[in-house]
Amino acid sequence: MRLGASPITSADLHGLLDLVPDPTVAVDRDLRVVAASRAAGLLLDRRHSDLAGLSLDDFLPGGVLDPEAKLDVRRPDGSELPVEISVRVIEVDSGPVLMVAIRDVTERRGRAAALREAGERFKRLFEDGPVAMALVGDDLVLAEVNAAFCKLTGYSAEELSGLTFNDISHPDDRDVGLRLVRGTFTGEIPAFKLDKRYLKKDGEVVWVEVSVSSIRDEEGRPIKTLGVMQDITERRLALTHAHEELDRLARERDRILEFAGEGIYHVDEDGRITFANPAAAKMLGWPLEALLGKPAHELLHHTHADGSHFSRYDCPIHGPSERAVRHATDDVFWRRDGRSFAVHYTSAPVSEPGVAGAVVVFTDVSEQVAMQAALHDARARAARERLKAAEAERARWARELHDETLQGLAALHVQLASRVRTGTVDEMVVQMREAQEQIESEMDKLRGLIADLRPAALDELGLEASVQDLAERTQVVYGIEVDTRLELHDTEGAPQRLAPDVETAAYRIAQESLSNAARHAGASRVFVEVAQRDGKLRICVTDDGGGFDPGGESSGFGLRGMRERVDLLAGELEIGSQPGSGTKVTALLPVG
């Protein structure tokens, strides 16, 4: 190749070499360097002037000038650099010379080697790796598949070679997969990942996670796509099961909320009701749908129990202040009809996004409050009745002492005083004897009164002896016949003792029954039976008196006192009577 019509001079050759961008040497027909560029000197690690006169073989072993050959240049230190050359002929005044341009291709060969190594590694990974892989061309046909992909789908490589990836995809997943893969070939989508289903050769559905990336040529154009598939069937089944379980739990929660006896509702951060269960709607007197969206405070919690109003900003449940778990046992809610009812409630904050606010669970306790008030009133009435009974009992003892003991003592006093003033000694002796007899009579009466208050025999000898003593005293004092049948002996015949409260209650029941028979019923004969059977103590007092109407018993303190004693021991009391036919009092007291 000639640069011009006239050859250049040898002096111009050096300037021309420095203008060439690549390291260049000029050699003659004998392959000896006649001139070299400064860049060539740097490449060959020599002064460029020292290159002149060297044989090409001195730094290019073999002196090969084949541009297609893989060549290396040798430096003075023995190191070698991979190079490529290009050669052209120019004319100088001394004759034709070869211009040999030498390019360092160390980096290019390194990149090529790295690419070859990466290609080998990918090939080994593709062919022998445990992960399913497939290469797809722009015609969407499966160009290459590995053994793991064949195992995943159940097809052989030969069977897959003529199929597209859509041929083995589930019908519901084909459109989205096709759109995404086409996007990788147009360059719109460099890579993507999705879960989809493949249909195996035997028809079984397998879930896979597909990661797709594009493979490009040197100019960056997509030529193939690489798909990496991971079997996630078990994961998807577990996820499906988890969703089913969550759905089941949600249905269970809804059923619990629907059938819960407590009222439950949710308010958002603005205090509006977003959810309420049927129990809440029923207690508040609103249709369920009508509650939703309404301000809870203004609807159901606007007024205290005493009638004083308060704003939502002061409300511990629905107010805007920082919420905390709160419990109240003495508050009221208001129904749609304007009536209030007592509630116990618990309010708990909810902070999750989208449902922030509070959940309130409340119970209508108006019946409990009413029952507590009624119980309080009943206790107060019972206390008043007990006080009246005690006062009546005191009045009875006062009458007994006044009408009998005090009157007897007064008569005795008058008798003694009159005889002292007027009588003889013999008459005084007689009067003294009469006074002595009267004193003894009054002493017996006092002993009877004391025994009525608390018989000593009850503490010392037990129930059987006390009831027997009571029957005898009643018979003597009132002149009526009293028969007894007392069966309170143990297996050896000894008197059997019971709990003190049981013995006291049994004695008082017998005492009151005998007193009523002798003093009010006009009875001439009374039968008293006390026996223990089947874990219960039975007290039965029957008289032949005038009887009475048990429906009017509430006015009598004695019968009321008997009932209270029986109720305290969780026993039973039955009173059978009617006017003109006598009375039968039966009490059963537990002793076990």
C-alpha positions in Angstrom: 0.0 0.0 0.0 1.4 3.4 -1.0 0.8 6.7 0.8 1.6 8.9 -2.1 3.3 9.1 -5.5 6.7 10.0 -4.1 8.4 7.9 -1.3 8.9 9.6 2.1 12.3 10.2 3.4 13.8 8.2 6.3 13.8 11.4 8.4 10.1 11.8 7.8 9.4 8.2 8.8 10.2 8.9 12.5 7.7 11.8 12.6 5.1 9.6 10.9 5.5 6.9 13.5 4.8 9.2 16.4 1.5 10.3 14.7 0.2 6.7 14.6 -2.0 6.0 17.7 -0.9 2.4 18.2 2.7 1.4 19.2 4.3 0.9 15.7 7.7 -0.3 14.4 9.0 -0.1 10.8 11.0 -3.1 9.6 12.8 -3.7 6.4 12.8 -6.8 4.2 15.2 -8.6 6.6 12.7 -8.0 9.4 15.0 -5.6 11.2 13.7 -2.5 12.8 14.6 0.7 11.0 12.5 3.0 13.2 10.0 2.8 16.2 7.5 5.1 17.8 7.8 6.3 21.3 4.6 4.3 22.2 6.3 1.1 20.9 9.3 1.8 23.2 6.9 2.1 26.2 5.1 -1.1 25.2 8.3 -3.1 24.8 9.9 -1.5 27.9 12.8 -0.1 25.9 14.0 3.3 24.6 12.4 3.6 21.2 15.8 4.6 19.7 17.2 1.3 21.1 14.8 -0.7 19.0 16.4 0.4 15.7 18.6 -2.4 14.4 16.9 -5.2 16.4 15.5 -8.2 14.7 11.8 -8.5 14.8 12.4 -11.9 16.4 14.1 -10.2 19.4 10.8 -9.0 20.8 8.2 -10.9 18.7 9.3 -14.6 18.9 9.3 -16.2 15.5 9.0 -13.0 13.8 5.5 -14.0 12.7 3.6 -11.2 11.0 0.2 -13.0 10.8 -2.6 -10.6 12.0 -4.8 -13.6 12.8 -2.3 -15.4 15.0 -2.2 -15.2 18.7 1.1 -13.4 19.4 3.1 -12.3 22.4 5.9 -9.7 22.6 8.8 -10.3 24.9 10.3 -7.6 27.1 13.9 -7.4 28.3 12.9 -8.7 31.7 11.5 -11.9 30.1 7.8 -11.0 30.6 5.5 -11.4 27.8 2.4 -9.4 26.7 -0.4 -10.8 24.5 -0.7 -8.6 21.4 -2.4 -8.4 18.0 -0.7 -6.8 15.0 -1.7 -5.1 11.8 0.8 -4.7 8.9 0.9 -2.4 5.9 3.7 -1.5 3.4 4.9 2.0 2.8 7.6 3.4 0.4 10.6 5.3 1.8 13.5 6.6 -0.1 15.6 3.6 0.9 13.0 1.1 -0.3 9.7 -0.4 1.0 9.2 -1.0 4.7 6.6 -2.8 6.8 4.6 -0.7 9.3 3.8 -3.1 12.1 1.2 -1.8 14.6 1.3 -3.7 17.9 -1.7 -3.5 20.2 -1.7 -4.8 23.8 -4.7 -7.2 24.2 -4.0 -8.2 27.8 -7.4 -6.9 29.0 -9.3 -8.2 26.1 -7.9 -11.7 26.4 -8.6 -11.5 30.2 -12.2 -10.6 29.6 -12.5 -13.3 27.0 -11.0 -15.8 29.4 -13.3 -14.7 32.1 -16.3 -15.0 29.8 -15.2 -18.4 28.8 -14.8 -19.4 32.4 -18.1 -17.9 33.4 -19.7 -19.7 30.4 -18.2 -23.0 31.6 -19.4 -22.4 35.1 -22.9 -21.5 33.9 -22.9 -24.6 31.6 -22.0 -26.8 34.6 -24.6 -25.1 36.8 -27.2 -25.3 34.1 -26.7 -28.9 33.3 -25.9 -30.4 36.7 -27.5 -27.9 39.1 -30.3 -28.9 41.4 -32.4 -25.9 40.4 -34.7 -26.1 37.4 -33.6 -23.8 34.5 -34.7 -23.2 30.9 -33.6 -20.9 28.1 -36.3 -19.5 25.9 -35.8 -17.8 22.5 -37.7 -14.9 21.1 -40.0 -17.5 19.5 -40.9 -18.5 23.1 -39.9 -22.1 22.4 -37.9 -23.9 25.2 -34.5 -23.8 23.5 -32.6 -25.6 26.4 -33.7 -27.2 29.6 -31.7 -28.9 32.3 -32.3 -32.2 34.1 -33.9 -30.5 37.1 -36.5 -28.8 34.8 -37.3 -32.2 33.3 -37.8 -33.7 36.7 -40.0 -30.8 37.8 -42.3 -31.1 34.8 -42.1 -34.8 34.2 -41.2 -34.3 30.5 -37.9 -35.4 28.8 -35.7 -32.8 27.2 -36.6 -34.2 23.7 -40.4 -33.8 24.6 -39.8 -30.2 25.7 -37.7 -29.1 22.8 -40.7 -28.4 20.6 -42.9 -26.8 23.2 -43.3 -23.2 24.3 -43.3 -22.4 28.0 -47.0 -21.6 27.7 -47.7 -25.1 26.5 -46.9 -26.4 30.0 -48.4 -23.4 31.9 -51.8 -23.5 33.7 -54.4 -21.9 31.5 -55.1 -19.2 34.2 -51.4 -18.2 34.2 -50.7 -18.1 30.5 -51.7 -14.5 29.7 -49.6 -12.8 32.4 -46.6 -15.0 31.7 -46.7 -14.3 28.0 -47.0 -10.6 28.5 -44.0 -10.5 30.9 -41.7 -12.6 28.7 -42.5 -10.5 25.6 -41.6 -7.5 27.7 -38.1 -8.9 28.3 -37.5 -9.3 24.5 -38.7 -5.8 23.8 -36.4 -4.4 26.5 -39.3 -3.0 28.5 -38.8 -5.5 31.4 -35.2 -6.4 32.2 -36.2 -9.1 34.7 -39.2 -10.2 36.6 -40.4 -12.8 39.2 -43.8 -14.4 39.7 -45.6 -17.4 41.2 -47.3 -19.5 38.6 -48.5 -23.0 38.0 -47.1 -25.6 35.6 -49.0 -28.7 34.3 -46.8 -31.7 34.6 -46.9 -34.4 32.0 -49.3 -36.5 34.2 -51.6 -33.6 34.6 -50.6 -32.8 38.2 -50.4 -29.1 39.0 -47.1 -27.8 40.5 -46.6 -24.3 41.8 -43.3 -22.7 40.9 -41.6 -19.4 41.7 -40.1 -18.2 38.3 -37.3 -15.7 38.1 -36.7 -14.5 34.6 -33.8 -12.4 33.3 -32.7 -11.5 29.7 -29.5 -12.6 28.1 -28.1 -10.0 25.7 -25.6 -9.9 22.9 -22.5 -7.6 22.7 -24.7 -4.7 21.6 -27.1 -5.2 24.5 -30.0 -6.7 22.5 -32.0 -9.5 24.3 -31.4 -12.7 22.5 -32.8 -15.2 25.1 -34.4 -15.3 28.5 -33.3 -17.5 31.3 -35.9 -18.8 33.6 -35.0 -20.3 37.1 -37.9 -22.2 38.6 -38.2 -23.3 42.3 -41.0 -25.7 43.3 -43.1 -23.9 45.9 -46.1 -26.3 45.9 -45.8 -27.2 49.6 -45.4 -23.5 50.5 -48.5 -22.6 48.5 -50.5 -25.5 50.0 -49.4 -24.3 53.5 -50.3 -20.7 52.5 -53.7 -21.9 51.2 -54.3 -23.8 54.4 -53.3 -20.8 56.5 -55.7 -18.6 54.5 -58.5 -21.2 55.0 -57.7 -21.3 58.7 -57.7 -17.5 58.9 -61.1 -17.5 57.1 -62.4 -20.1 59.6 -61.1 -18.1 62.5 -62.7 -15.0 61.1 -66.0 -16.9 60.7 -65.7 -18.2 64.3 -64.9 -14.7 65.5 -68.0 -13.3 63.7 -70.1 -16.0 65.2 -68.7 -15.3 68.6 -69.4 -11.6 68.2 -72.9 -12.3 66.8 -74.0 -14.6 69.6 -72.0 -13.1 72.4 -74.2 -12.0 75.3 -72.1 -8.9 75.9 -72.5 -5.8 73.8 -69.4 -5.2 71.7 -68.7 -2.2 69.4 -65.7 -0.4 67.9 -65.2 3.3 67.5 -62.6 5.0 65.3 -60.3 7.9 66.3 -63.2 10.3 65.7 -65.5 8.5 68.1 -67.7 7.1 65.3 -69.1 3.5 65.6 -67.6 1.3 62.8 -68.8 -2.1 64.2 -71.4 -3.4 66.6 -72.6 -6.8 67.4 -76.3 -7.8 67.6 -76.3 -7.8 71.4 -75.1 -4.2 71.5 -77.8 -3.1 69.1 -80.5 -5.0 71.1 -79.4 -3.5 74.4 -79.2 0.0 73.0 -82.5 -0.3 71.2 -81.2 0.5 67.7 -81.2 -1.4 64.4 -77.7 -2.8 63.8 -77.2 -0.9 60.6 -78.4 2.4 62.1 -75.6 2.4 64.7 -72.8 2.4 62.1 -71.3 5.8 61.5 -73.0 7.5 64.4 -71.0 9.3 67.1 -70.9 6.9 70.1 -70.7 9.4 72.9 -73.6 11.5 71.7 -75.6 8.4 71.0 -75.2 6.4 74.2 -72.9 8.0 76.8 -73.8 11.7 76.8 -75.2 11.9 80.3 -74.1 10.8 83.8 -76.4 8.7 86.0 -77.4 11.9 87.9 -78.6 13.5 84.8 -75.7 15.9 84.2 -74.4 16.1 80.7 -70.7 16.0 79.7 -68.9 16.4 76.3 -67.1 13.8 74.3 -63.8 15.6 75.1 -64.3 14.6 78.8 -65.5 11.0 77.9 -63.1 8.3 79.1 -64.2 5.9 76.3 -64.9 8.1 73.2 -62.8 11.2 74.0 -59.8 12.3 72.0 -57.4 12.0 74.9 -54.7 9.2 75.0 -56.6 6.0 75.4 -55.8 3.2 77.9 -57.6 0.1 79.0 -60.4 1.2 81.3 -63.0 -0.6 83.4 -66.2 0.8 84.9 -68.7 -0.9 87.1 -71.0 2.1 88.0 -71.7 3.9 84.7 -74.8 4.1 82.6 -75.6 3.9 78.8 -78.6 5.4 77.1 -81.1 3.6 74.9 -82.7 5.0 71.8 -86.0 5.6 73.7 -84.2 7.9 76.2 -84.0 5.5 79.1 -80.7 4.8 80.8 -79.5 1.4 82.0 -76.6 0.5 84.4 -73.6 -1.1 82.7 -70.2 -2.6 83.4 -67.8 -1.9 80.6 -64.2 -2.5 79.5 -62.6 -0.2 76.9 -59.4 -1.3 75.2 -57.4 0.9 72.7 -56.6 -0.3 69.1 -53.6 1.2 67.4 -53.3 -0.8 64.2 -53.5 1.3 61.0 -56.9 1.4 59.5 -58.7 0.3 62.6 -57.3 2.7 65.2 -59.7 3.6 68.0 -61.1 1.5 70.8 -63.1 -1.6 71.3 -65.8 -1.5 74.1 -67.4 -4.5 75.7 -70.3 -3.8 78.0 -72.9 -5.7 80.0 -76.4 -4.6 81.0 -76.4 -4.9 84.8 -79.6 -3.1 85.5 -81.2 -6.3 86.8 -78.3 -7.0 89.1 -78.5 -3.4 90.4 -82.2 -3.8 91.0 -81.6 -7.1 92.7 -78.9 -5.6 94.9 -81.3 -2.7 95.8 -84.1 -5.2 96.6 -81.7 -7.3 98.7 -80.6 -4.2 100.5 -84.2 -3.3 101.2 -85.0 -6.9 102.2 -82.1 -6.9 104.7 -83.2 -3.6 106.0 -86.8 -4.9 106.5 -85.5 -8.0 108.1 -83.4 -6.0 110.5 -86.5 -3.9 111.4 -88.5 -7.0 111.8 -85.9 -8.6 114.0 -85.8 -5.4 116.1 -89.6 -5.5 116.3 -89.5 -9.2 117.3 -86.9 -8.4 119.9 -89.0 -5.6 121.3 -92.1 -7.8 121.3 -90.2 -10.5 123.1 -89.0 -7.9 125.7 -92.6 -6.7 126.1 -93.8 -10.3 126.6 -91.2 -10.9 129.3 -92.1 -7.5 130.9 -95.8 -8.6 130.9 -94.9 -12.0 132.4 -92.8 -10.3 135.1 -95.5 -7.7 135.8 -98.6 -9.9 135.6 -97.2 -12.9 137.5 -94.0 -12.4 139.4 -94.5 -8.7 140.4 -98.1 -9.2 141.2 -97.4 -12.2 143.3 -94.6 -10.4 145.2 -97.0 -7.4 145.7 -99.7 -9.6 147.1 -97.2 -11.3 149.4 -96.0 -7.9 150.6 -99.5 -6.8 151.4 -100.3 -10.1 153.1 -97.2 -9.9 155.3 -97.7 -6.2 156.1 -101.3 -6.7 157.2 -100.5 -9.7 159.5 -97.7 -7.9 161.2 -100.1 -5.1 162.2 -103.1 -7.1 163.3 -102.4 -10.8 163.6 -101.5 -13.0 166.5 -98.4 -15.0 166.7 -100.2 -18.2 165.5 -101.8 -16.3 162.7 -98.4 -14.9 161.7 -96.9 -18.4 161.7 -99.7 -19.5 159.3 -99.2 -16.5 157.1 -95.4 -17.1 157.1 -96.0 -20.6 155.8 -98.4 -19.3 153.1 -95.8 -16.6 152.2 -93.1 -19.3 152.0 -95.3 -21.3 149.6 -96.0 -18.3 147.5 -92.4 -17.4 147.4 -91.5 -20.9 146.2 -94.2 -20.5 143.5 -92.8 -17.2 142.3 -89.3 -18.7 142.2 -90.6 -21.5 140.0 -92.1 -19.0 137.7 -88.8 -17.1 137.6 -87.0 -20.3 136.8 -89.4 -20.9 134.0 -88.8 -17.4 132.5 -85.1 -17.9 132.8 -85.4 -21.3 131.1 -87.4 -19.7 128.3 -84.6 -17.2 127.8 -81.8 -19.8 127.7 -82.4 -23.2 129.3 -79.3 -24.4 131.2 -80.1 -28.0 130.2 -79.6 -27.1 126.5 -75.9 -26.3 127.1 -75.4 -29.0 129.8 -77.5 -32.0 128.8 -78.4 -31.3 125.1 -81.5 -31.0 123.0 -83.4 -34.1 124.2 -83.3 -33.2 127.9 -84.1 -29.6 127.2 -87.2 -30.4 125.1 -88.4 -32.9 127.8 -88.0 -30.2 130.5 -89.8 -27.7 128.3 -92.7 -30.1 127.8 -93.0 -30.8 131.5 -92.9 -27.1 132.5 -95.6 -26.3 129.9 -97.7 -29.0 131.2 -97.4 -27.7 134.8 -97.7 -24.0 134.0 -100.6 -24.2 131.6 -102.3 -27.4 132.8 -102.4 -29.1 129.3 -101.3 -32.6 128.4 -98.0 -32.7 126.6 -96.7 -36.0 125.2 -93.2 -36.4 123.7 -91.3 -38.8 121.5 -87.6 -38.0 121.5 -85.3 -40.2 119.4 -81.9 -38.6 119.8 -79.8 -41.4 121.2 -76.7 -42.9 119.6 -76.3 -46.7 118.9 -75.3 -47.2 122.6 -78.3 -45.4 124.0 -76.4 -42.3 125.1 -77.9 -38.8 124.3 -76.7 -37.6 121.0 -75.4 -34.0 120.8 -75.8 -31.9 117.6 -74.3 -28.7 116.5 -75.1 -25.8 118.9 -76.9 -23.7 116.2 -79.0 -26.7 115.2 -79.9 -27.5 118.8 -80.8 -23.9 119.5 -83.0 -23.6 116.4 -84.8 -26.9 117.2 -85.5 -25.9 120.8 -86.8 -22.4 119.8 -89.2 -24.0 117.3 -90.5 -26.4 119.9 -90.7 -23.7 122.5 -92.6 -21.3 120.2 -95.0 -24.0 119.0 -95.8 -25.0 122.6 -96.3 -21.4 123.6 -98.7 -20.8 120.7 -100.7 -24.0 121.5 -101.0 -23.2 125.2 -101.5 -19.5 125.1 -103.3 -18.7 121.9 -104.9 -21.8 120.4 -106.6 -23.1 123.6 -105.2 -26.6 123.1 -105.8 -29.3 125.7 -103.3 -31.8 124.2 -100.0 -31.4 122.4 -97.7 -34.0 120.9 -94.0 -33.1 120.4 -91.7 -35.4 118.3 -88.0 -34.8 117.8 -86.0 -37.4 115.8 -82.9 -37.6 113.5 -83.2 -39.6 110.2 -81.4 -39.5 106.9 -79.1 -36.6 107.8 -81.9 -34.4 109.0 -83.4 -33.4 112.3 -87.2 -33.5 112.3 -89.2 -31.4 114.8 -93.0 -31.9 114.7 -95.4 -30.2 117.2 -99.1 -31.1 116.8 -102.0 -29.6 118.9 -105.8 -29.9 119.1 -106.4 -26.2 119.5 -108.5 -23.8 117.5 -106.1 -23.4 114.6 -105.6 -20.4 112.4 -105.1 -19.2 108.8 -101.4 -19.7 107.9 -101.9 -17.0 105.1 -102.1 -14.4 107.9 -98.9 -15.5 109.6 -96.8 -12.5 108.5 -98.2 -10.5 111.3 -96.9 -12.9 114.0 -93.4 -12.5 115.2 -93.2 -16.0 116.5 -93.9 -17.8 113.2 -91.7 -15.3 111.4 -88.8 -16.0 113.8 -89.2 -19.8 113.2 -88.9 -19.2 109.4 -85.8 -17.1 109.8 -84.1 -19.7 112.0 -85.0 -22.5 109.5 -83.8 -20.4 106.5 -80.5 -19.6 108.2 -79.8 -23.3 108.4 -81.1 -24.0 104.8 -83.9 -26.1 106.3 -87.5 -26.6 105.5 -90.6 -25.4 107.5 -94.2 -26.5 106.9 -97.2 -25.1 108.9 -100.5 -26.9 108.5 -103.6 -25.4 110.1 -107.0 -24.1 109.5 -109.6 -22.5 111.9 -111.2 -25.0 114.2 -108.9 -28.0 113.3 -105.7 -27.6 115.3 -102.1 -26.9 114.1 -99.2 -29.0 112.9 -95.7 -27.4 112.7 -93.0 -29.5 111.0 -89.4 -28.4 110.6 -86.5 -30.3 108.9 -83.0 -29.1 109.7 -79.8 -30.5 108.0 -77.3 -32.0 110.5 -74.8 -33.7 108.1 
